[in-house]
C-alpha cells in the first residue's frame, strides 16, 4: 500500500515561475508547562499552471524531488 503524504496549507508566496511556498501550521506542546503553541512550516511546492495565488488554501502532496528544494506538488485549490 503506497499512500502519499498530503498536507493542507495557505499559499505564502507565488513570485517564482511554477513554484509556490505553502505555510503548513501545526501545534507544539511545551514539555514543562504543557502549553500548546502554533508553529509554521514553509514547504516549496510545484504549481505547473501557475494557478495558485497568495492567500489560497491548497492541498499539496509529497512527490519525487523536482529540484533541490521542491519535493511537493499542488493537488488542488480548496478556497480562493
PyMOL Python script that loads the backbone (N, CA, C, O; Angstrom):
from pymol import cmd

cmd.read_pdbstr("""\
ATOM      1  N   UNK A   1       0.839  -1.180   0.000  1.00  0.00           N
ATOM      2  CA  UNK A   1       0.000   0.000   0.000  1.00  0.00           C
ATOM      3  C   UNK A   1       0.883   1.241   0.000  1.00  0.00           C
ATOM      4  O   UNK A   1       1.614   1.488   0.959  1.00  0.00           O
ATOM      5  N   UNK A   2       0.817   2.010  -1.059  1.00  0.00           N
ATOM      6  CA  UNK A   2       1.653   3.193  -1.210  1.00  0.00           C
ATOM      7  C   UNK A   2       0.788   4.439  -1.094  1.00  0.00           C
ATOM      8  O   UNK A   2       0.244   4.923  -2.087  1.00  0.00           O
ATOM      9  N   UNK A   3       0.666   4.953   0.120  1.00  0.00           N
ATOM     10  CA  UNK A   3      -0.169   6.121   0.365  1.00  0.00           C
ATOM     11  C   UNK A   3       0.709   7.367   0.405  1.00  0.00           C
ATOM     12  O   UNK A   3       1.685   7.420   1.154  1.00  0.00           O
ATOM     13  N   UNK A   4       0.363   8.368  -0.401  1.00  0.00           N
ATOM     14  CA  UNK A   4       1.146   9.605  -0.459  1.00  0.00           C
ATOM     15  C   UNK A   4       0.758  10.529   0.688  1.00  0.00           C
ATOM     16  O   UNK A   4      -0.401  10.570   1.103  1.00  0.00           O
ATOM     17  N   UNK A   5       1.734  11.267   1.193  1.00  0.00           N
ATOM     18  CA  UNK A   5       1.516  12.208   2.287  1.00  0.00           C
ATOM     19  C   UNK A   5       0.934  13.485   1.714  1.00  0.00           C
ATOM     20  O   UNK A   5       1.472  14.043   0.758  1.00  0.00           O
ATOM     21  N   UNK A   6      -0.162  13.949   2.293  1.00  0.00           N
ATOM     22  CA  UNK A   6      -0.809  15.185   1.856  1.00  0.00           C
ATOM     23  C   UNK A   6      -0.900  16.155   3.020  1.00  0.00           C
ATOM     24  O   UNK A   6      -1.101  15.753   4.166  1.00  0.00           O
ATOM     25  N   UNK A   7      -0.752  17.431   2.714  1.00  0.00           N
ATOM     26  CA  UNK A   7      -0.858  18.491   3.713  1.00  0.00           C
ATOM     27  C   UNK A   7      -1.750  19.597   3.161  1.00  0.00           C
ATOM     28  O   UNK A   7      -1.807  19.819   1.951  1.00  0.00           O
ATOM     29  N   UNK A   8      -2.440  20.285   4.058  1.00  0.00           N
ATOM     30  CA  UNK A   8      -3.213  21.466   3.651  1.00  0.00           C
ATOM     31  C   UNK A   8      -2.541  22.685   4.250  1.00  0.00           C
ATOM     32  O   UNK A   8      -2.041  22.638   5.374  1.00  0.00           O
ATOM     33  N   UNK A   9      -2.528  23.767   3.506  1.00  0.00           N
ATOM     34  CA  UNK A   9      -1.896  24.981   3.984  1.00  0.00           C
ATOM     35  C   UNK A   9      -2.313  26.178   3.169  1.00  0.00           C
ATOM     36  O   UNK A   9      -3.163  26.082   2.284  1.00  0.00           O
ATOM     37  N   UNK A  10      -1.708  27.304   3.474  1.00  0.00           N
ATOM     38  CA  UNK A  10      -2.028  28.557   2.813  1.00  0.00           C
ATOM     39  C   UNK A  10      -0.824  29.027   2.006  1.00  0.00           C
ATOM     40  O   UNK A  10       0.316  28.930   2.460  1.00  0.00           O
ATOM     41  N   UNK A  11      -1.087  29.535   0.809  1.00  0.00           N
ATOM     42  CA  UNK A  11      -0.004  30.000  -0.058  1.00  0.00           C
ATOM     43  C   UNK A  11       0.554  31.309   0.505  1.00  0.00           C
ATOM     44  O   UNK A  11      -0.175  32.282   0.695  1.00  0.00           O
ATOM     45  N   UNK A  12       1.865  31.310   0.767  1.00  0.00           N
ATOM     46  CA  UNK A  12       2.532  32.486   1.317  1.00  0.00           C
ATOM     47  C   UNK A  12       3.200  33.312   0.220  1.00  0.00           C
ATOM     48  O   UNK A  12       3.305  34.533   0.341  1.00  0.00           O
ATOM     49  N   UNK A  13       3.658  32.646  -0.862  1.00  0.00           N
ATOM     50  CA  UNK A  13       4.356  33.342  -1.941  1.00  0.00           C
ATOM     51  C   UNK A  13       4.108  32.615  -3.260  1.00  0.00           C
ATOM     52  O   UNK A  13       4.054  31.386  -3.311  1.00  0.00           O
ATOM     53  N   UNK A  14       3.958  33.409  -4.333  1.00  0.00           N
ATOM     54  CA  UNK A  14       3.798  32.841  -5.672  1.00  0.00           C
ATOM     55  C   UNK A  14       4.647  33.607  -6.693  1.00  0.00           C
ATOM     56  O   UNK A  14       4.303  33.672  -7.873  1.00  0.00           O
ATOM     57  N   UNK A  15       5.743  34.177  -6.233  1.00  0.00           N
ATOM     58  CA  UNK A  15       6.574  35.052  -7.063  1.00  0.00           C
ATOM     59  C   UNK A  15       7.299  34.277  -8.157  1.00  0.00           C
ATOM     60  O   UNK A  15       7.302  34.707  -9.311  1.00  0.00           O
ATOM     61  N   UNK A  16       7.908  33.153  -7.822  1.00  0.00           N
ATOM     62  CA  UNK A  16       8.697  32.408  -8.798  1.00  0.00           C
ATOM     63  C   UNK A  16       7.797  31.632  -9.762  1.00  0.00           C
ATOM     64  O   UNK A  16       6.665  31.281  -9.426  1.00  0.00           O
ATOM     65  N   UNK A  17       8.316  31.371 -10.964  1.00  0.00           N
ATOM     66  CA  UNK A  17       7.566  30.703 -12.020  1.00  0.00           C
ATOM     67  C   UNK A  17       7.355  29.225 -11.678  1.00  0.00           C
ATOM     68  O   UNK A  17       8.314  28.520 -11.364  1.00  0.00           O
ATOM     69  N   UNK A  18       6.106  28.756 -11.739  1.00  0.00           N
ATOM     70  CA  UNK A  18       5.718  27.365 -11.493  1.00  0.00           C
ATOM     71  C   UNK A  18       6.072  26.866 -10.088  1.00  0.00           C
ATOM     72  O   UNK A  18       6.218  25.662  -9.880  1.00  0.00           O
ATOM     73  N   UNK A  19       6.207  27.772  -9.136  1.00  0.00           N
ATOM     74  CA  UNK A  19       6.557  27.405  -7.763  1.00  0.00           C
ATOM     75  C   UNK A  19       5.733  28.238  -6.782  1.00  0.00           C
ATOM     76  O   UNK A  19       5.538  29.437  -6.977  1.00  0.00           O
ATOM     77  N   UNK A  20       5.258  27.585  -5.735  1.00  0.00           N
ATOM     78  CA  UNK A  20       4.576  28.301  -4.650  1.00  0.00           C
ATOM     79  C   UNK A  20       5.203  27.879  -3.323  1.00  0.00           C
ATOM     80  O   UNK A  20       5.752  26.785  -3.197  1.00  0.00           O
ATOM     81  N   UNK A  21       5.110  28.767  -2.346  1.00  0.00           N
ATOM     82  CA  UNK A  21       5.554  28.447  -0.993  1.00  0.00           C
ATOM     83  C   UNK A  21       4.301  28.370  -0.126  1.00  0.00           C
ATOM     84  O   UNK A  21       3.533  29.327  -0.030  1.00  0.00           O
ATOM     85  N   UNK A  22       4.111  27.209   0.505  1.00  0.00           N
ATOM     86  CA  UNK A  22       2.909  26.939   1.286  1.00  0.00           C
ATOM     87  C   UNK A  22       3.274  26.874   2.759  1.00  0.00           C
ATOM     88  O   UNK A  22       4.227  26.192   3.138  1.00  0.00           O
ATOM     89  N   UNK A  23       2.523  27.580   3.586  1.00  0.00           N
ATOM     90  CA  UNK A  23       2.717  27.538   5.035  1.00  0.00           C
ATOM     91  C   UNK A  23       1.768  26.530   5.655  1.00  0.00           C
ATOM     92  O   UNK A  23       0.550  26.667   5.544  1.00  0.00           O
ATOM     93  N   UNK A  24       2.327  25.511   6.310  1.00  0.00           N
ATOM     94  CA  UNK A  24       1.531  24.486   6.984  1.00  0.00           C
ATOM     95  C   UNK A  24       1.705  24.690   8.481  1.00  0.00           C
ATOM     96  O   UNK A  24       2.819  24.607   8.999  1.00  0.00           O
ATOM     97  N   UNK A  25       0.601  24.956   9.179  1.00  0.00           N
ATOM     98  CA  UNK A  25       0.683  25.224  10.613  1.00  0.00           C
ATOM     99  C   UNK A  25       0.386  23.957  11.410  1.00  0.00           C
ATOM    100  O   UNK A  25      -0.425  23.124  11.004  1.00  0.00           O
ATOM    101  N   UNK A  26       1.054  23.829  12.545  1.00  0.00           N
ATOM    102  CA  UNK A  26       0.876  22.702  13.449  1.00  0.00           C
ATOM    103  C   UNK A  26       1.131  23.185  14.862  1.00  0.00           C
ATOM    104  O   UNK A  26       1.724  24.246  15.056  1.00  0.00           O
ATOM    105  N   UNK A  27       0.689  22.415  15.858  1.00  0.00           N
ATOM    106  CA  UNK A  27       0.857  22.841  17.244  1.00  0.00           C
ATOM    107  C   UNK A  27       1.917  21.995  17.935  1.00  0.00           C
ATOM    108  O   UNK A  27       2.033  20.792  17.701  1.00  0.00           O
ATOM    109  N   UNK A  28       2.688  22.657  18.793  1.00  0.00           N
ATOM    110  CA  UNK A  28       3.749  22.001  19.551  1.00  0.00           C
ATOM    111  C   UNK A  28       3.513  22.293  21.030  1.00  0.00           C
ATOM    112  O   UNK A  28       3.296  23.439  21.424  1.00  0.00           O
ATOM    113  N   UNK A  29       3.559  21.252  21.831  1.00  0.00           N
ATOM    114  CA  UNK A  29       3.319  21.398  23.259  1.00  0.00           C
ATOM    115  C   UNK A  29       4.635  21.596  23.998  1.00  0.00           C
ATOM    116  O   UNK A  29       5.623  20.920  23.712  1.00  0.00           O
ATOM    117  N   UNK A  30       4.643  22.522  24.947  1.00  0.00           N
ATOM    118  CA  UNK A  30       5.820  22.757  25.772  1.00  0.00           C
ATOM    119  C   UNK A  30       6.005  21.572  26.718  1.00  0.00           C
ATOM    120  O   UNK A  30       5.048  21.100  27.333  1.00  0.00           O
ATOM    121  N   UNK A  31       7.241  21.102  26.826  1.00  0.00           N
ATOM    122  CA  UNK A  31       7.494  19.906  27.646  1.00  0.00           C
ATOM    123  C   UNK A  31       7.258  20.142  29.128  1.00  0.00           C
ATOM    124  O   UNK A  31       6.785  19.251  29.834  1.00  0.00           O
ATOM    125  N   UNK A  32       7.584  21.329  29.601  1.00  0.00           N
ATOM    126  CA  UNK A  32       7.462  21.610  31.029  1.00  0.00           C
ATOM    127  C   UNK A  32       6.064  22.111  31.394  1.00  0.00           C
ATOM    128  O   UNK A  32       5.435  21.588  32.315  1.00  0.00           O
ATOM    129  N   UNK A  33       5.578  23.126  30.670  1.00  0.00           N
ATOM    130  CA  UNK A  33       4.326  23.785  31.041  1.00  0.00           C
ATOM    131  C   UNK A  33       3.100  23.254  30.312  1.00  0.00           C
ATOM    132  O   UNK A  33       1.979  23.653  30.629  1.00  0.00           O
ATOM    133  N   UNK A  34       3.287  22.366  29.345  1.00  0.00           N
ATOM    134  CA  UNK A  34       2.193  21.725  28.599  1.00  0.00           C
ATOM    135  C   UNK A  34       1.320  22.713  27.825  1.00  0.00           C
ATOM    136  O   UNK A  34       0.183  22.389  27.485  1.00  0.00           O
ATOM    137  N   UNK A  35       1.831  23.908  27.544  1.00  0.00           N
ATOM    138  CA  UNK A  35       1.073  24.889  26.773  1.00  0.00           C
ATOM    139  C   UNK A  35       1.355  24.680  25.289  1.00  0.00           C
ATOM    140  O   UNK A  35       2.510  24.531  24.888  1.00  0.00           O
ATOM    141  N   UNK A  36       0.309  24.669  24.483  1.00  0.00           N
ATOM    142  CA  UNK A  36       0.462  24.463  23.042  1.00  0.00           C
ATOM    143  C   UNK A  36       0.737  25.799  22.347  1.00  0.00           C
ATOM    144  O   UNK A  36       0.103  26.809  22.651  1.00  0.00           O
ATOM    145  N   UNK A  37       1.683  25.791  21.418  1.00  0.00           N
ATOM    146  CA  UNK A  37       1.961  26.978  20.619  1.00  0.00           C
ATOM    147  C   UNK A  37       1.917  26.602  19.148  1.00  0.00           C
ATOM    148  O   UNK A  37       2.278  25.484  18.780  1.00  0.00           O
ATOM    149  N   UNK A  38       1.475  27.533  18.298  1.00  0.00           N
ATOM    150  CA  UNK A  38       1.353  27.282  16.869  1.00  0.00           C
ATOM    151  C   UNK A  38       2.698  27.478  16.196  1.00  0.00           C
ATOM    152  O   UNK A  38       3.404  28.444  16.486  1.00  0.00           O
ATOM    153  N   UNK A  39       3.063  26.560  15.289  1.00  0.00           N
ATOM    154  CA  UNK A  39       4.290  26.647  14.507  1.00  0.00           C
ATOM    155  C   UNK A  39       3.917  26.666  13.031  1.00  0.00           C
ATOM    156  O   UNK A  39       2.840  26.203  12.655  1.00  0.00           O
ATOM    157  N   UNK A  40       4.801  27.200  12.196  1.00  0.00           N
ATOM    158  CA  UNK A  40       4.550  27.284  10.757  1.00  0.00           C
ATOM    159  C   UNK A  40       5.737  26.697  10.007  1.00  0.00           C
ATOM    160  O   UNK A  40       6.877  27.122  10.198  1.00  0.00           O
ATOM    161  N   UNK A  41       5.459  25.719   9.154  1.00  0.00           N
ATOM    162  CA  UNK A  41       6.482  25.126   8.312  1.00  0.00           C
ATOM    163  C   UNK A  41       6.261  25.602   6.885  1.00  0.00           C
ATOM    164  O   UNK A  41       5.146  25.535   6.367  1.00  0.00           O
ATOM    165  N   UNK A  42       7.333  26.085   6.245  1.00  0.00           N
ATOM    166  CA  UNK A  42       7.245  26.572   4.872  1.00  0.00           C
ATOM    167  C   UNK A  42       7.710  25.466   3.921  1.00  0.00           C
ATOM    168  O   UNK A  42       8.854  25.016   3.992  1.00  0.00           O
ATOM    169  N   UNK A  43       6.818  25.037   3.037  1.00  0.00           N
ATOM    170  CA  UNK A  43       7.116  23.984   2.078  1.00  0.00           C
ATOM    171  C   UNK A  43       7.066  24.552   0.665  1.00  0.00           C
ATOM    172  O   UNK A  43       6.155  25.310   0.331  1.00  0.00           O
ATOM    173  N   UNK A  44       8.046  24.188  -0.168  1.00  0.00           N
ATOM    174  CA  UNK A  44       8.112  24.645  -1.551  1.00  0.00           C
ATOM    175  C   UNK A  44       7.425  23.600  -2.417  1.00  0.00           C
ATOM    176  O   UNK A  44       7.779  22.421  -2.381  1.00  0.00           O
ATOM    177  N   UNK A  45       6.429  24.044  -3.203  1.00  0.00           N
ATOM    178  CA  UNK A  45       5.629  23.106  -3.999  1.00  0.00           C
ATOM    179  C   UNK A  45       5.626  23.509  -5.468  1.00  0.00           C
ATOM    180  O   UNK A  45       5.794  24.680  -5.811  1.00  0.00           O
ATOM    181  N   UNK A  46       5.429  22.508  -6.329  1.00  0.00           N
ATOM    182  CA  UNK A  46       5.387  22.705  -7.782  1.00  0.00           C
ATOM    183  C   UNK A  46       3.956  23.016  -8.216  1.00  0.00           C
ATOM    184  O   UNK A  46       3.025  22.276  -7.899  1.00  0.00           O
ATOM    185  N   UNK A  47       3.794  24.119  -8.943  1.00  0.00           N
ATOM    186  CA  UNK A  47       2.498  24.550  -9.469  1.00  0.00           C
ATOM    187  C   UNK A  47       2.644  24.733 -10.979  1.00  0.00           C
ATOM    188  O   UNK A  47       2.957  25.837 -11.425  1.00  0.00           O
ATOM    189  N   UNK A  48       2.427  23.678 -11.789  1.00  0.00           N
ATOM    190  CA  UNK A  48       2.746  23.739 -13.217  1.00  0.00           C
ATOM    191  C   UNK A  48       1.940  24.759 -14.023  1.00  0.00           C
ATOM    192  O   UNK A  48       2.428  25.259 -15.036  1.00  0.00           O
ATOM    193  N   UNK A  49       0.709  25.077 -13.590  1.00  0.00           N
ATOM    194  CA  UNK A  49      -0.134  26.001 -14.357  1.00  0.00           C
ATOM    195  C   UNK A  49      -0.153  27.414 -13.787  1.00  0.00           C
ATOM    196  O   UNK A  49      -0.853  28.275 -14.322  1.00  0.00           O
ATOM    197  N   UNK A  50       0.593  27.678 -12.718  1.00  0.00           N
ATOM    198  CA  UNK A  50       0.611  28.983 -12.049  1.00  0.00           C
ATOM    199  C   UNK A  50      -0.797  29.449 -11.677  1.00  0.00           C
ATOM    200  O   UNK A  50      -1.139  30.613 -11.889  1.00  0.00           O
ATOM    201  N   UNK A  51      -1.610  28.556 -11.129  1.00  0.00           N
ATOM    202  CA  UNK A  51      -2.991  28.911 -10.811  1.00  0.00           C
ATOM    203  C   UNK A  51      -3.200  29.342  -9.369  1.00  0.00           C
ATOM    204  O   UNK A  51      -4.188  30.021  -9.087  1.00  0.00           O
ATOM    205  N   UNK A  52      -2.318  28.983  -8.443  1.00  0.00           N
ATOM    206  CA  UNK A  52      -2.475  29.354  -7.038  1.00  0.00           C
ATOM    207  C   UNK A  52      -1.924  30.759  -6.786  1.00  0.00           C
ATOM    208  O   UNK A  52      -0.860  31.119  -7.291  1.00  0.00           O
ATOM    209  N   UNK A  53      -2.651  31.535  -6.011  1.00  0.00           N
ATOM    210  CA  UNK A  53      -2.254  32.899  -5.675  1.00  0.00           C
ATOM    211  C   UNK A  53      -2.086  33.025  -4.163  1.00  0.00           C
ATOM    212  O   UNK A  53      -2.488  32.137  -3.412  1.00  0.00           O
ATOM    213  N   UNK A  54      -1.495  34.125  -3.725  1.00  0.00           N
ATOM    214  CA  UNK A  54      -1.256  34.351  -2.295  1.00  0.00           C
ATOM    215  C   UNK A  54      -2.587  34.364  -1.537  1.00  0.00           C
ATOM    216  O   UNK A  54      -3.538  35.028  -1.948  1.00  0.00           O
ATOM    217  N   UNK A  55      -2.640  33.626  -0.432  1.00  0.00           N
ATOM    218  CA  UNK A  55      -3.829  33.579   0.402  1.00  0.00           C
ATOM    219  C   UNK A  55      -4.743  32.400   0.131  1.00  0.00           C
ATOM    220  O   UNK A  55      -5.662  32.151   0.911  1.00  0.00           O
ATOM    221  N   UNK A  56      -4.517  31.660  -0.963  1.00  0.00           N
ATOM    222  CA  UNK A  56      -5.351  30.500  -1.282  1.00  0.00           C
ATOM    223  C   UNK A  56      -5.058  29.352  -0.320  1.00  0.00           C
ATOM    224  O   UNK A  56      -3.914  29.155   0.088  1.00  0.00           O
ATOM    225  N   UNK A  57      -6.098  28.594   0.040  1.00  0.00           N
ATOM    226  CA  UNK A  57      -5.917  27.367   0.802  1.00  0.00           C
ATOM    227  C   UNK A  57      -5.781  26.217  -0.192  1.00  0.00           C
ATOM    228  O   UNK A  57      -6.634  26.039  -1.062  1.00  0.00           O
ATOM    229  N   UNK A  58      -4.711  25.442  -0.061  1.00  0.00           N
ATOM    230  CA  UNK A  58      -4.402  24.408  -1.048  1.00  0.00           C
ATOM    231  C   UNK A  58      -4.077  23.078  -0.375  1.00  0.00           C
ATOM    232  O   UNK A  58      -3.774  23.020   0.816  1.00  0.00           O
ATOM    233  N   UNK A  59      -4.148  22.006  -1.176  1.00  0.00           N
ATOM    234  CA  UNK A  59      -3.685  20.685  -0.760  1.00  0.00           C
ATOM    235  C   UNK A  59      -2.444  20.381  -1.581  1.00  0.00           C
ATOM    236  O   UNK A  59      -2.459  20.499  -2.806  1.00  0.00           O
ATOM    237  N   UNK A  60      -1.353  19.983  -0.895  1.00  0.00           N
ATOM    238  CA  UNK A  60      -0.128  19.596  -1.589  1.00  0.00           C
ATOM    239  C   UNK A  60       0.196  18.150  -1.239  1.00  0.00           C
ATOM    240  O   UNK A  60      -0.216  17.642  -0.196  1.00  0.00           O
ATOM    241  N   UNK A  61       0.939  17.494  -2.125  1.00  0.00           N
ATOM    242  CA  UNK A  61       1.243  16.079  -1.970  1.00  0.00           C
ATOM    243  C   UNK A  61       2.738  15.863  -2.129  1.00  0.00           C
ATOM    244  O   UNK A  61       3.369  16.468  -2.996  1.00  0.00           O
ATOM    245  N   UNK A  62       3.309  14.997  -1.290  1.00  0.00           N
ATOM    246  CA  UNK A  62       4.731  14.670  -1.363  1.00  0.00           C
ATOM    247  C   UNK A  62       4.995  13.889  -2.637  1.00  0.00           C
ATOM    248  O   UNK A  62       4.231  12.987  -2.983  1.00  0.00           O
ATOM    249  N   UNK A  63       6.082  14.230  -3.347  1.00  0.00           N
ATOM    250  CA  UNK A  63       6.416  13.549  -4.598  1.00  0.00           C
ATOM    251  C   UNK A  63       7.924  13.392  -4.705  1.00  0.00           C
ATOM    252  O   UNK A  63       8.661  13.755  -3.789  1.00  0.00           O
ATOM    253  N   UNK A  64       8.374  12.855  -5.820  1.00  0.00           N
ATOM    254  CA  UNK A  64       9.812  12.736  -6.036  1.00  0.00           C
ATOM    255  C   UNK A  64      10.405  14.136  -6.173  1.00  0.00           C
ATOM    256  O   UNK A  64       9.690  15.053  -6.576  1.00  0.00           O
ATOM    257  N   UNK A  65      11.670  14.332  -5.856  1.00  0.00           N
ATOM    258  CA  UNK A  65      12.266  15.667  -5.924  1.00  0.00           C
ATOM    259  C   UNK A  65      12.223  16.248  -7.341  1.00  0.00           C
ATOM    260  O   UNK A  65      12.637  15.607  -8.307  1.00  0.00           O
ATOM    261  N   UNK A  66      11.713  17.474  -7.433  1.00  0.00           N
ATOM    262  CA  UNK A  66      11.623  18.181  -8.706  1.00  0.00           C
ATOM    263  C   UNK A  66      12.842  19.078  -8.879  1.00  0.00           C
ATOM    264  O   UNK A  66      13.335  19.260  -9.992  1.00  0.00           O
ATOM    265  N   UNK A  67      13.324  19.635  -7.779  1.00  0.00           N
ATOM    266  CA  UNK A  67      14.554  20.423  -7.778  1.00  0.00           C
ATOM    267  C   UNK A  67      15.213  20.244  -6.412  1.00  0.00           C
ATOM    268  O   UNK A  67      14.850  19.343  -5.655  1.00  0.00           O
ATOM    269  N   UNK A  68      16.177  21.101  -6.102  1.00  0.00           N
ATOM    270  CA  UNK A  68      16.898  20.977  -4.830  1.00  0.00           C
ATOM    271  C   UNK A  68      15.974  21.112  -3.620  1.00  0.00           C
ATOM    272  O   UNK A  68      16.113  20.366  -2.650  1.00  0.00           O
ATOM    273  N   UNK A  69      15.042  22.046  -3.668  1.00  0.00           N
ATOM    274  CA  UNK A  69      14.160  22.280  -2.523  1.00  0.00           C
ATOM    275  C   UNK A  69      12.717  21.852  -2.768  1.00  0.00           C
ATOM    276  O   UNK A  69      11.961  21.705  -1.807  1.00  0.00           O
ATOM    277  N   UNK A  70      12.311  21.647  -4.014  1.00  0.00           N
ATOM    278  CA  UNK A  70      10.923  21.306  -4.346  1.00  0.00           C
ATOM    279  C   UNK A  70      10.695  19.801  -4.277  1.00  0.00           C
ATOM    280  O   UNK A  70      11.195  19.049  -5.114  1.00  0.00           O
ATOM    281  N   UNK A  71       9.930  19.365  -3.263  1.00  0.00           N
ATOM    282  CA  UNK A  71       9.599  17.955  -3.115  1.00  0.00           C
ATOM    283  C   UNK A  71       8.101  17.745  -2.936  1.00  0.00           C
ATOM    284  O   UNK A  71       7.667  16.647  -2.588  1.00  0.00           O
ATOM    285  N   UNK A  72       7.321  18.772  -3.167  1.00  0.00           N
ATOM    286  CA  UNK A  72       5.865  18.728  -3.039  1.00  0.00           C
ATOM    287  C   UNK A  72       5.248  19.218  -4.341  1.00  0.00           C
ATOM    288  O   UNK A  72       5.873  19.986  -5.073  1.00  0.00           O
ATOM    289  N   UNK A  73       4.016  18.776  -4.639  1.00  0.00           N
ATOM    290  CA  UNK A  73       3.318  19.281  -5.809  1.00  0.00           C
ATOM    291  C   UNK A  73       1.878  19.636  -5.427  1.00  0.00           C
ATOM    292  O   UNK A  73       1.296  19.053  -4.513  1.00  0.00           O
ATOM    293  N   UNK A  74       1.330  20.595  -6.145  1.00  0.00           N
ATOM    294  CA  UNK A  74      -0.029  21.069  -5.889  1.00  0.00           C
ATOM    295  C   UNK A  74      -1.040  20.041  -6.386  1.00  0.00           C
ATOM    296  O   UNK A  74      -0.953  19.572  -7.521  1.00  0.00           O
ATOM    297  N   UNK A  75      -2.009  19.690  -5.523  1.00  0.00           N
ATOM    298  CA  UNK A  75      -3.060  18.758  -5.903  1.00  0.00           C
ATOM    299  C   UNK A  75      -4.326  19.515  -6.282  1.00  0.00           C
ATOM    300  O   UNK A  75      -4.869  19.317  -7.369  1.00  0.00           O
ATOM    301  N   UNK A  76      -4.797  20.384  -5.386  1.00  0.00           N
ATOM    302  CA  UNK A  76      -5.991  21.170  -5.693  1.00  0.00           C
ATOM    303  C   UNK A  76      -6.039  22.420  -4.833  1.00  0.00           C
ATOM    304  O   UNK A  76      -5.414  22.506  -3.776  1.00  0.00           O
ATOM    305  N   UNK A  77      -6.806  23.388  -5.326  1.00  0.00           N
ATOM    306  CA  UNK A  77      -7.037  24.638  -4.588  1.00  0.00           C
ATOM    307  C   UNK A  77      -8.394  24.504  -3.905  1.00  0.00           C
ATOM    308  O   UNK A  77      -9.416  24.327  -4.569  1.00  0.00           O
ATOM    309  N   UNK A  78      -8.401  24.590  -2.574  1.00  0.00           N
ATOM    310  CA  UNK A  78      -9.635  24.439  -1.817  1.00  0.00           C
ATOM    311  C   UNK A  78     -10.460  25.710  -1.822  1.00  0.00           C
ATOM    312  O   UNK A  78     -11.676  25.666  -2.008  1.00  0.00           O
ATOM    313  N   UNK A  79      -9.804  26.837  -1.619  1.00  0.00           N
ATOM    314  CA  UNK A  79     -10.508  28.097  -1.445  1.00  0.00           C
ATOM    315  C   UNK A  79      -9.650  29.235  -1.966  1.00  0.00           C
ATOM    316  O   UNK A  79      -8.474  29.347  -1.620  1.00  0.00           O
ATOM    317  N   UNK A  80     -10.239  30.073  -2.794  1.00  0.00           N
ATOM    318  CA  UNK A  80      -9.503  31.209  -3.350  1.00  0.00           C
ATOM    319  C   UNK A  80      -9.613  32.419  -2.451  1.00  0.00           C
ATOM    320  O   UNK A  80      -9.054  33.472  -2.761  1.00  0.00           O
TER     321      UNK A  80
END
""", "prot")
cmd.dss("prot")
cmd.show_as("cartoon", "prot")
cmd.util.cbc("prot")
cmd.orient("prot")
